[in-house]
Amino acid sequence: MEDKPIMPKMPEDEPKKVHVIRDVSILRTGTWEGSRLVKYDTKDLQHMAECSGQKRPVPLKLGHWSRQIMDQPDGQPALGWVKNFKVFGEQLVADLTDVPDVLFRALKAGLWKQRSAEMGWSEDHGWEVT
């Protein structure tokens, strides 16, 4: 019996259709409820901008629910990457890179109006976007 490929072969000459979306607001100052109630001020956002993405790349994903439709035991596929964190006023913003064309078109059509950063705490860095 012949082994079947896990992924179909893609034509080598097909151009990759990915996009960059710059300066997307991902978090604002204020009090937020996740696994616990947390208050972030502009100093916290500045710290996050400096630390996020330093230890490992930050994946772009849809939602926080651990059992999403594309979820696998070893994690979800990245739908792009979150990079270049900075603070504008009371907002933490970042660039979304390598965004697939289908997701880019959905964003452009206004189908993803609310965004929510996923945060993690480490003793080394404090709060950072994960």
C-alpha positions in Angstrom: 0.0 0.0 0.0 1.4 3.4 -1.0 1.7 6.1 1.6 -0.4 9.2 0.9 1.0 12.7 1.4 -0.2 14.5 4.4 -0.4 17.8 2.5 -1.2 18.2 -1.2 1.7 19.4 -3.4 1.4 23.0 -4.3 2.6 24.4 -7.6 6.0 25.9 -7.1 5.3 28.8 -9.5 2.1 29.9 -7.7 2.8 33.3 -6.0 2.2 33.5 -2.3 -0.8 35.8 -1.6 0.0 37.3 1.8 -0.3 40.8 3.1 1.0 43.2 5.8 -1.5 45.3 7.8 0.3 48.1 9.7 -0.4 49.7 13.0 -3.4 47.6 14.1 -4.7 48.4 17.6 -4.5 45.2 19.7 -4.9 46.5 23.3 -6.0 49.7 25.1 -5.3 51.0 28.6 -8.0 50.0 31.0 -9.3 47.1 33.1 -9.7 43.8 31.3 -11.1 40.5 32.5 -9.4 37.3 31.3 -8.5 34.5 33.6 -8.3 37.4 36.2 -9.0 41.1 36.3 -6.0 43.1 35.2 -5.5 46.9 34.7 -3.1 48.2 32.1 -1.8 51.8 31.9 0.4 53.4 29.2 3.6 52.3 31.2 2.4 48.7 31.0 1.8 49.0 27.3 5.2 50.5 26.7 6.8 47.6 28.5 4.7 45.1 26.4 5.8 46.9 23.2 9.5 46.4 24.3 9.2 42.8 25.4 6.6 41.1 23.2 8.0 38.9 20.5 11.5 38.9 22.1 11.4 35.3 23.3 9.4 33.8 20.4 7.3 34.9 17.5 3.8 36.0 18.3 1.2 34.1 16.1 -1.9 35.7 14.7 -4.9 33.5 15.5 -8.7 33.9 15.5 -10.0 33.9 19.1 -8.9 32.6 22.4 -11.0 29.4 22.7 -8.6 26.4 23.0 -10.9 24.1 20.9 -11.1 26.1 17.7 -12.0 24.4 14.5 -8.3 24.3 13.4 -7.0 23.4 16.8 -4.6 20.4 17.1 -3.0 18.8 20.1 0.3 20.6 19.3 -1.3 24.0 18.7 -3.1 26.0 16.1 -1.7 27.1 12.7 -0.5 30.7 12.6 -2.7 32.9 10.4 0.2 35.4 10.2 2.5 37.0 12.7 2.2 40.0 15.1 5.3 42.2 15.0 6.7 45.7 15.5 4.8 46.5 18.7 4.6 50.2 19.7 2.4 52.5 21.7 0.3 55.3 20.2 -1.5 57.3 22.9 -3.4 54.8 25.0 -3.2 51.9 22.5 -0.7 49.1 21.9 -0.5 48.6 18.1 1.4 46.1 16.0 1.8 45.0 12.4 0.1 41.9 11.2 2.4 40.2 8.7 2.1 37.2 6.3 -1.7 37.5 6.5 -3.2 35.1 4.0 -5.3 36.7 1.2 -8.6 35.2 2.4 -8.2 36.6 5.9 -6.9 40.0 4.6 -10.1 40.3 2.4 -12.3 39.3 5.4 -10.6 42.0 7.5 -10.9 44.6 4.8 -14.7 43.8 4.5 -15.1 44.5 8.2 -15.8 40.9 9.3 -13.3 41.1 12.2 -14.0 44.4 14.0 -13.0 43.4 17.5 -9.5 42.3 18.3 -8.2 40.9 21.6 -4.6 40.4 22.5 -3.6 37.2 24.3 -1.3 38.0 27.2 1.1 36.0 29.2 3.1 36.7 32.4 6.7 35.7 32.9 9.0 36.4 35.8 11.7 37.6 33.3 9.6 40.0 31.3 6.3 40.7 33.1 3.2 41.0 30.8 3.8 40.4 27.1 1.7 39.6 24.1 1.8 35.9 23.4 
